[in-house]
């Protein structure tokens, strides 16, 4: 028997819209397993239908099923995950009922490693740049938008180092935590630690 969840799984947009015309609240309706039309559209990769459900009918992109999984957990391709996160505003950091994020859940299943890798990249970037995550590794604050503003008491940032930082900043979602960690470590040693070591006066003997 056809229903809105089956129609969404099949990518039958006209049938889905027919159900929604009769009852718009069905956009967030759950079946016996807490599955919604949004979960179905995401799982089967029907991107246009997914956009329609969220943008045109006000569907909740972070709605949870009975296991606490949001539609992002059902992503089977990087394209679907990117549309959910970057275009429709899905929260990749949400955890399900067993305390796993979408990245952890998908990685654990081992079926869609590229999707897990994409979501883990978002987590790595956020761990470095998000104020909610505290400070970057080694307790170093990084501001990729102010490379031209160097305190007077520090040595000028060399052009090659500046170019590397700007290159990473221009590739959102692609650079690794290790890449940025290495550049930050390089900056600290070259522009903070080494100048301080050169400026330290030898301790005078009191004997």
C-alpha positions as CSV (number, residue, x, y, z in Angstrom):
1,X,0.0,0.0,0.0
2,X,1.4,3.4,-1.0
3,X,2.0,6.0,1.6
4,X,4.2,9.1,1.9
5,X,7.2,7.2,3.3
6,X,7.2,4.8,0.4
7,X,6.6,7.6,-2.1
8,X,9.6,9.5,-0.6
9,X,11.7,6.3,-0.8
10,X,10.8,5.9,-4.4
11,X,11.5,9.5,-5.2
12,X,7.9,9.9,-6.4
13,X,7.8,13.7,-5.9
14,X,4.3,14.2,-7.4
15,X,2.8,11.5,-5.0
16,X,4.6,13.0,-2.0
17,X,3.3,16.5,-2.9
18,X,-0.1,15.1,-3.3
19,X,0.0,13.8,0.3
20,X,1.4,17.1,1.6
21,X,-1.3,19.1,-0.2
22,X,-3.8,17.2,1.7
23,X,-1.9,17.4,5.0
24,X,1.3,19.5,5.2
25,X,2.1,18.2,8.6
26,X,3.0,14.9,7.0
27,X,6.4,16.3,6.1
28,X,7.6,15.5,9.6
29,X,5.3,12.5,10.2
30,X,6.9,9.4,11.6
31,X,6.1,5.8,10.8
32,X,6.1,3.0,13.3
33,X,9.9,3.2,13.4
34,X,10.1,6.9,13.7
35,X,11.1,7.2,10.1
36,X,10.1,10.4,8.3
37,X,9.8,11.3,4.6
38,X,12.9,13.3,5.0
39,X,14.8,10.3,6.3
40,X,13.5,8.3,3.3
41,X,14.5,11.0,0.7
42,X,18.0,11.3,2.3
43,X,18.6,7.6,2.5
44,X,17.7,7.0,-1.2
45,X,19.5,10.1,-2.4
46,X,16.5,12.0,-3.8
47,X,18.1,15.4,-3.5
48,X,15.5,17.5,-5.2
49,X,12.7,16.0,-3.1
50,X,14.9,16.5,0.0
51,X,15.2,20.2,-0.8
52,X,11.5,20.5,-1.4
53,X,10.6,18.9,1.9
54,X,13.0,21.1,3.8
55,X,12.8,24.4,2.0
56,X,9.2,24.5,0.7
57,X,7.4,22.5,3.3
58,X,9.4,23.4,6.4
59,X,10.6,19.9,7.2
60,X,12.9,19.5,10.2
61,X,16.3,18.4,8.8
62,X,17.4,17.3,12.3
63,X,14.3,15.3,13.1
64,X,15.1,12.0,14.9
65,X,13.8,8.5,14.4
66,X,13.2,6.0,17.2
67,X,16.9,5.5,17.6
68,X,17.7,9.1,17.7
69,X,19.2,9.1,14.2
70,X,18.7,12.3,12.1
71,X,18.4,12.1,8.3
72,X,22.1,12.7,8.1
73,X,22.7,9.3,9.6
74,X,21.1,7.7,6.6
75,X,23.4,9.4,4.0
76,X,24.9,6.9,1.6
77,X,26.9,9.4,-0.5
78,X,29.0,12.4,0.1
79,X,26.7,14.4,-2.1
80,X,23.7,13.8,0.1
81,X,25.7,14.5,3.2
82,X,27.0,17.8,1.8
83,X,23.5,18.9,0.7
84,X,22.1,18.1,4.2
85,X,24.9,19.9,6.0
86,X,26.1,22.8,3.8
87,X,22.8,23.6,2.0
88,X,20.0,22.5,4.3
89,X,21.6,23.1,7.7
90,X,21.8,19.7,9.2
91,X,23.7,19.5,12.5
92,X,26.5,16.9,12.0
93,X,27.4,17.1,15.7
94,X,24.2,15.6,17.0
95,X,24.4,12.3,18.7
96,X,21.9,9.4,18.6
97,X,20.5,7.5,21.5
98,X,23.7,5.5,22.0
99,X,25.9,8.6,21.9
100,X,27.2,8.4,18.4
101,X,27.4,11.1,15.8
102,X,26.5,10.4,12.2
103,X,30.2,10.2,11.4
104,X,30.8,7.6,14.1
105,X,27.7,5.6,13.3
106,X,28.5,5.5,9.5
107,X,32.1,4.7,10.2
108,X,31.1,1.9,12.6
109,X,28.9,0.3,9.9
110,X,31.8,0.4,7.5
111,X,29.6,0.7,4.4
112,X,30.1,4.3,3.3
113,X,33.7,5.3,4.3
114,X,33.8,8.4,2.1
115,X,30.7,9.8,3.9
116,X,32.3,9.1,7.3
117,X,35.5,10.8,6.1
118,X,33.6,13.9,5.0
119,X,31.8,14.2,8.3
120,X,35.0,13.6,10.3
121,X,36.7,16.4,8.3
122,X,33.9,18.8,9.5
123,X,34.6,17.7,13.1
124,X,38.3,18.2,12.7
125,X,37.9,21.7,11.3
126,X,35.4,22.6,14.1
127,X,37.8,21.3,16.8
128,X,40.4,23.8,15.6
129,X,38.4,26.8,14.6
130,X,35.2,26.7,16.7
131,X,35.1,28.8,19.8
132,X,32.8,26.2,21.3
133,X,35.6,23.6,21.2
134,X,38.0,25.8,23.2
135,X,41.4,26.5,21.8
136,X,43.3,24.7,19.0
137,X,45.8,21.9,19.7
138,X,48.6,22.9,22.0
139,X,46.5,25.7,23.4
140,X,47.2,28.0,20.4
141,X,44.5,30.4,19.2
142,X,44.4,30.6,15.4
143,X,42.7,33.4,13.4
144,X,42.9,32.7,9.7
145,X,41.3,36.0,8.8
146,X,43.9,38.3,10.4
147,X,47.2,37.1,9.0
148,X,48.1,40.7,8.1
149,X,47.9,41.8,11.7
150,X,51.2,40.9,13.3
151,X,52.1,42.4,16.7
152,X,55.1,44.8,16.5
153,X,57.2,42.7,18.9
154,X,57.0,39.6,16.7
155,X,59.0,38.9,13.6
156,X,57.1,39.4,10.4
157,X,55.4,36.3,9.1
158,X,57.3,35.1,6.0
159,X,55.3,35.1,2.8
160,X,55.5,31.3,2.3
161,X,54.0,30.6,5.7
162,X,51.3,33.2,5.1
163,X,50.5,31.6,1.7
164,X,50.1,28.2,3.3
165,X,47.7,29.5,5.9
166,X,45.7,31.4,3.3
167,X,45.6,28.3,1.0
168,X,44.2,26.2,3.9
169,X,41.6,28.8,4.7
170,X,40.4,28.9,1.1
171,X,39.6,25.2,1.2
172,X,36.8,24.8,3.8
173,X,36.1,21.2,4.7
174,X,39.2,19.9,2.9
175,X,42.3,20.6,5.1
176,X,43.2,18.2,7.8
177,X,43.8,18.9,11.5
178,X,47.4,17.7,11.1
179,X,48.1,20.1,8.3
180,X,47.0,23.1,10.4
181,X,48.6,21.7,13.5
182,X,52.0,21.6,11.7
183,X,51.7,25.1,10.4
184,X,50.7,26.5,13.8
185,X,53.6,24.7,15.5
186,X,55.9,26.1,12.9
187,X,54.6,29.6,13.5
188,X,55.0,29.3,17.3
189,X,58.5,28.1,17.1
190,X,59.6,30.7,14.5
191,X,57.8,33.8,15.6
192,X,57.3,33.3,19.4
193,X,59.6,30.7,21.0
194,X,62.8,31.3,19.1
195,X,62.6,35.2,19.4
196,X,62.0,34.7,23.2
197,X,65.0,32.4,23.5
198,X,67.2,34.9,21.7
199,X,66.0,37.7,24.0
200,X,66.5,35.9,27.3
201,X,69.4,37.3,29.3
202,X,71.8,34.9,31.0
203,X,71.2,34.7,34.7
204,X,73.9,36.6,36.6
205,X,75.8,34.7,39.2
206,X,75.4,35.8,42.8
207,X,78.5,34.1,44.1
